[in-house]
């Protein structure tokens, strides 16, 4: 009367299902994983590029602000001081020109140097200057008369004379600066001759001196405040080896 209980009905395809994932499903999973990794990598690279672009943009804005501020203050103090914020150069027009075969400036040129140096030091002490201003290169130029080596020597003399006018204890510039500022000039200013490169339209205009401001790159500083420059042990009164006039 009572029969055996009926066996449970098994799904028809239960025995046909494989234990391992199919090859197609495996490839699909690997492709999805690859896409996830690629998206994450591209996102990271894009973020770094955007940060670098933003940093470079901020650096440019800081340097432009420093230069424009220096240009305004220099123009208010002495109209012969010309600040070029495109090339980051400081020139002095006719006051910054040398006579033929001469390496010293006249009184107007010396006065321009005396007026601009404190402004450059103030710019170096600003927030932007402490971050980006690396050094100021004094470049002496010559005309094309004479040999290359002769003009190279003359251009070196011209840049050296300007450096002497900043550091010589007899110079009016030195008399207005405290020891800390004098040390700052030694650390920041660099004399370098460039012969007759970058000649102007006339020989008279070519015989000149310019101050070129150099700034740290984004990779050099990454916005970190610059460290103090080298400290010179010989702080006795300086005397230029060139004849001061």
Protein Blocks (a to p, Z undefined) as FASTA:
>chain_A
ZZcdddddddfklmmpcfbdcfklmmmmmmmmmmmmmmmmmmmmmmmmmmmmmmmmmmmm
mmmmmmmmmmmmmmmmomkbccdfklopacehjmlpccehiabdcfklmmmmmmmmmmmm
mmmmmmklmmmmmbdcddddddfedcfklmmmmmmmmmmmmmmmmmmmkbmklmmpcfkl
mmmmmmmpccddehjghiafbfklmmccddddddddfklnnopacddddddfblcccddf
bdcZZ
